[in-house]
Amino acid sequence: MTDTTVQTGTPELEALIDKCLASSATRNIDWDTLKFQTKAGEKFRRAQVRYIGSGATGNHEGDSSIIPSDHFTFSNMILPSGCVGPEHTHPDVEEAFFVLEGEVEFTVHDVEDGTRTASRVLGKYDLLCVPAGVPRSLKTVSAEDARICVIIGTRKPALPSYPATSEMHGVTRD
C-alpha cells in the first residue's frame, strides 16, 4: 500500500482528517454480526464491513475503527453467491443499497401482508432506496459474490423486525 499522507495543515486539521478517515485497510469483515440468521439456513450467511456507525445490526460502539455516526450509517455487505437477505422492515428509517460488485435482486413486499412483491435486479453502480416501513429483502443472483453499500438514514436505527412472511420470523439474536 502506498502512503498517500500529505501534511500541509495545522496539527488540528491533521487530527480532524485522521478522525474522519476509515481506510479499507483498517476495516474488519464481520461474519458474526448477522450469524444468528444462519439458524434459519446457511443461505443467510453474509458479512458486514462497518465504516460510519454500526448500521442496524446491533451495538458496535466499542469498535474504535468505526467513525461515529451523527446522521446516517454507512457499511458494506459482502453477499456470497446465492445468499439471501431475509425480508425485514425498518419502521423508523429509509435504507439505500448501492451495488459495487455482482448482481443482487432486491424485493419490496406489500406492507399489509407481505405476499405481494416487486423485484429488480441491480448491478454495478445501481442504487435502490427503500422508504421506512416498507419490508425489503435481497438475494445475490450473480455467480460471483456481491458487495453492496448500505446507507441507513439515522444515527442509530431501531433493530429491524421480521414480518410473519419472513423466513427469519421468530429467529432470535441469542
C-alpha positions as CSV (number, residue, x, y, z in Angstrom):
1,M,0.0,0.0,0.0
2,T,1.3,3.4,-0.9
3,D,1.4,6.1,1.8
4,T,-0.7,9.0,0.5
5,T,-0.3,11.2,3.6
6,V,0.3,14.8,2.7
7,Q,0.8,17.0,5.7
8,T,0.3,20.7,5.0
9,G,-2.2,21.7,7.6
10,T,-2.1,22.5,11.3
11,P,-2.0,19.8,13.9
12,E,-5.7,20.3,14.5
13,L,-6.6,19.8,10.8
14,E,-4.3,16.7,10.7
15,A,-6.1,15.3,13.7
16,L,-9.5,16.1,12.2
17,I,-8.9,14.4,8.9
18,D,-7.5,11.3,10.7
19,K,-10.6,11.2,12.9
20,C,-12.8,11.2,9.8
21,L,-10.9,8.6,7.8
22,A,-11.9,4.9,7.6
23,S,-9.5,3.3,5.1
24,S,-10.3,0.0,3.5
25,A,-7.1,-1.5,5.0
26,T,-8.4,-0.8,8.6
27,R,-11.9,-2.4,8.1
28,N,-12.9,-5.7,9.6
29,I,-15.1,-8.1,7.6
30,D,-17.6,-9.2,10.3
31,W,-19.2,-12.6,9.6
32,D,-20.5,-12.8,13.1
33,T,-22.9,-9.8,13.5
34,L,-25.6,-11.5,11.4
35,K,-24.5,-15.1,12.2
36,F,-27.7,-15.6,14.2
37,Q,-29.6,-15.6,10.9
38,T,-27.9,-18.8,9.8
39,K,-30.1,-20.6,12.4
40,A,-32.6,-20.4,9.5
41,G,-30.1,-21.7,7.0
42,E,-26.6,-21.1,5.5
43,K,-28.1,-19.1,2.7
44,F,-28.5,-16.3,5.1
45,R,-24.7,-16.1,5.7
46,R,-23.3,-12.7,4.9
47,A,-20.8,-10.2,6.3
48,Q,-20.9,-6.5,7.3
49,V,-18.0,-4.1,6.9
50,R,-18.6,-1.0,9.0
51,Y,-17.4,2.5,8.2
52,I,-19.7,5.0,9.8
53,G,-21.9,3.9,12.7
54,S,-23.0,0.3,13.3
55,G,-25.9,0.2,11.0
56,A,-29.0,-1.7,12.3
57,T,-27.1,-4.8,13.2
58,G,-26.6,-4.2,16.9
59,N,-24.2,-2.5,19.2
60,H,-20.7,-2.0,17.9
61,E,-20.0,1.3,19.7
62,G,-16.9,-0.2,21.3
63,D,-15.3,-0.7,17.8
64,S,-12.8,2.2,17.7
65,S,-12.2,1.7,13.9
66,I,-15.8,2.9,13.2
67,I,-16.3,6.6,12.5
68,P,-19.1,7.7,15.0
69,S,-22.4,8.5,13.2
70,D,-24.2,11.8,13.6
71,H,-26.9,11.5,10.9
72,F,-26.6,8.2,9.0
73,T,-24.7,4.9,8.9
74,F,-22.6,3.6,6.1
75,S,-21.4,0.0,5.7
76,N,-20.7,-2.6,3.1
77,M,-22.2,-6.0,2.9
78,I,-20.4,-9.0,1.4
79,L,-23.1,-11.2,-0.1
80,P,-21.9,-14.7,-1.2
81,S,-23.4,-16.0,-4.4
82,G,-26.9,-17.3,-3.7
83,C,-27.1,-15.7,-0.3
84,V,-30.4,-14.2,0.9
85,G,-31.0,-11.1,3.0
86,P,-34.3,-12.0,4.6
87,E,-37.5,-9.9,4.5
88,H,-37.3,-7.3,7.2
89,T,-38.7,-3.9,8.0
90,H,-37.0,-0.8,9.3
91,P,-40.0,1.1,10.8
92,D,-38.1,4.3,11.5
93,V,-35.8,4.9,8.6
94,E,-35.1,4.7,4.9
95,E,-32.3,2.3,3.7
96,A,-30.3,2.8,0.5
97,F,-28.5,0.0,-1.3
98,F,-25.7,0.7,-3.8
99,V,-24.2,-2.2,-5.7
100,L,-20.4,-2.2,-6.0
101,E,-19.9,-5.7,-7.4
102,G,-22.1,-8.6,-8.6
103,E,-25.8,-8.6,-9.2
104,V,-28.4,-8.5,-6.5
105,E,-32.2,-9.0,-6.7
106,F,-33.9,-6.5,-4.4
107,T,-37.5,-7.1,-3.5
108,V,-40.1,-4.8,-1.7
109,H,-43.0,-6.5,-0.1
110,D,-46.6,-5.5,0.4
111,V,-46.9,-3.7,3.8
112,E,-50.3,-5.2,4.6
113,D,-49.5,-8.9,4.4
114,G,-46.1,-9.3,2.6
115,T,-47.4,-11.8,0.0
116,R,-47.3,-9.3,-3.0
117,T,-43.9,-8.2,-4.1
118,A,-42.0,-6.3,-6.7
119,S,-38.3,-7.2,-7.6
120,R,-35.5,-5.7,-9.6
121,V,-32.0,-7.0,-10.3
122,L,-29.4,-4.3,-9.7
123,G,-25.8,-4.5,-11.0
124,K,-22.7,-2.5,-10.6
125,Y,-23.3,1.2,-9.6
126,D,-27.1,0.8,-9.4
127,L,-29.0,2.1,-6.3
128,L,-32.3,1.3,-4.6
129,C,-33.7,3.4,-1.7
130,V,-36.5,1.8,0.3
131,P,-38.7,4.1,2.5
132,A,-39.2,3.5,6.2
133,G,-41.9,0.9,7.0
134,V,-41.7,-1.0,3.7
135,P,-40.5,-4.6,4.0
136,R,-37.5,-5.5,1.9
137,S,-35.3,-8.5,1.0
138,L,-32.4,-9.4,-1.3
139,K,-30.7,-12.3,-3.0
140,T,-27.4,-12.5,-4.8
141,V,-28.1,-13.7,-8.3
142,S,-24.7,-13.4,-9.8
143,A,-22.3,-16.4,-10.0
144,E,-19.7,-14.3,-8.1
145,D,-20.1,-12.8,-4.7
146,A,-21.6,-9.3,-4.5
147,R,-20.6,-6.3,-2.4
148,I,-23.1,-3.5,-1.7
149,C,-23.0,-0.2,0.2
150,V,-25.8,0.1,2.8
151,I,-26.7,3.6,4.0
152,I,-29.3,4.0,6.7
153,G,-30.8,7.4,7.3
154,T,-30.3,7.9,11.0
155,R,-27.5,7.7,13.6
156,K,-28.9,4.7,15.4
157,P,-31.8,2.9,13.8
158,A,-34.2,0.6,15.6
159,L,-33.5,-3.1,15.2
160,P,-35.5,-4.3,12.2
161,S,-38.5,-6.6,12.6
162,Y,-39.2,-9.7,10.6
163,P,-42.8,-10.0,9.4
164,A,-44.7,-13.3,9.5
165,T,-43.9,-13.8,5.8
166,S,-40.1,-13.6,6.5
167,E,-38.0,-16.8,6.8
168,M,-36.4,-15.0,9.8
169,H,-39.7,-14.6,11.7
170,G,-39.3,-15.9,15.2
171,V,-35.5,-16.3,14.9
172,T,-33.8,-14.6,17.8
173,R,-30.4,-13.0,18.2
174,D,-29.4,-15.2,21.2
